[in-house]
């Protein structure tokens, strides 16, 4: 699985040397303005995949209790609705006070049937999570065509399509960045993108700069921090705030470039476990960003 990172806390305690209320008030307002606004955030349920497989309902209830307002799903072997029918699933999420905004899915098979169930369950997006590194740029262009086709199908059902990146589309091939090929050969009316900020960052690309290059194309993102590169080729995922990705600025900037959904994802657990990490990541976002 790929949506994305490390956060800098950004705001230091203010030290006031002057009692001048006007200056003090101005400084406080500047501090408030510097903080990112994040009204709600979600979690990719793959982050707690074993818990979901064991008891999906109890796991989702616990996550809602941590403060997650949105869920993004995946197919864990029981379908993206974990064996529940669409009405049952929608009732569950409604009762928990969360929205199932999207799910990663195999968008190249039985898409009409998947779309009907997803629409009834209240989803907004079905997302292609993986295509694998391709050997030629032409192969990426063919995938762009497939994305357009899938987007058209989902649009006919009142849903949206998005593609979730890994690092391979941000690694130069034939003198071209494959992600650029996907961006420039897909119809903005049919294809959105989910930026996994972690994979963009570890590929050596500035997520903020890339979002600015294609404003309003990335509607969802994965928030996943990265520890400093140790040069051993290992994955670098850590708790939000424990790594080096500057999330405070990145989240704020991305909201100005069309980002709508911020989805926590963690796949590597050092000194913690998936549910504990989910709780700590939610607490980090609550305490770091102003509501």
Beta strands, then each sheet from edge to edge (+ up, - down):
strand 1: 42-44
strand 2: 70-73
strand 3: 99-104
strand 4: 125-128
strand 5: 160-164
strand 6: 172-173
strand 7: 176-177
strand 8: 191-196
strand 9: 218-223
strand 10: 225-226
strand 11: 237-238
strand 12: 261-264
sheet 1: 1+ 2+ 3+ 4+ 5+ 8+ 9+ 12+ 1+
sheet 2: 6+ 7-
sheet 3: 10+ 11-
end
